[in-house]
Amino acid sequence: MNKKELVEHLAKRTGFTKKDARVALDSLVDVITNALAKNEEVTITGFGKFAPRPRRSSRRINPQTRARITVPSKVVPGFKPGKHLREKVMRNLRVMEVGGKLQIR
């Protein structure tokens, strides 16, 4: 599902116009983004927790030059699903191995 489809579903479920649903979604994303940029966590009970996560520096190899490079440490956005979200996904989806590859059904 992309943003346009999400806005359509949101409008249908809430009775908002598509424009109002888009504004609401954009506002939610902005609030979460700004909180993460201030090193704050955002918890939506039952859905999950957004939080900034530190990532250590690492040594890598440039595939074009084969030179060793150091990727500096940084902060990335993280998401940990809540209990309700995890349980609903596990209840509705199954993992199957087909031809040596994992597929979701």
Secondary structure as GFF3:
##gff-version 3
##sequence-region A 1 105
A	DSSP	alpha_helix	3	14	.	.	.	ID=ss1
A	DSSP	alpha_helix	18	37	.	.	.	ID=ss2
A	DSSP	beta_strand	42	44	.	.	.	ID=ss3
A	DSSP	beta_strand	48	55	.	.	.	ID=ss4
A	DSSP	beta_strand	58	61	.	.	.	ID=ss5
A	DSSP	beta_strand	68	71	.	.	.	ID=ss6
A	DSSP	beta_strand	74	81	.	.	.	ID=ss7
A	DSSP	alpha_helix	83	92	.	.	.	ID=ss8
A	DSSP	beta_strand	95	98	.	.	.	ID=ss9
A	DSSP	beta_strand	101	104	.	.	.	ID=ss10
###
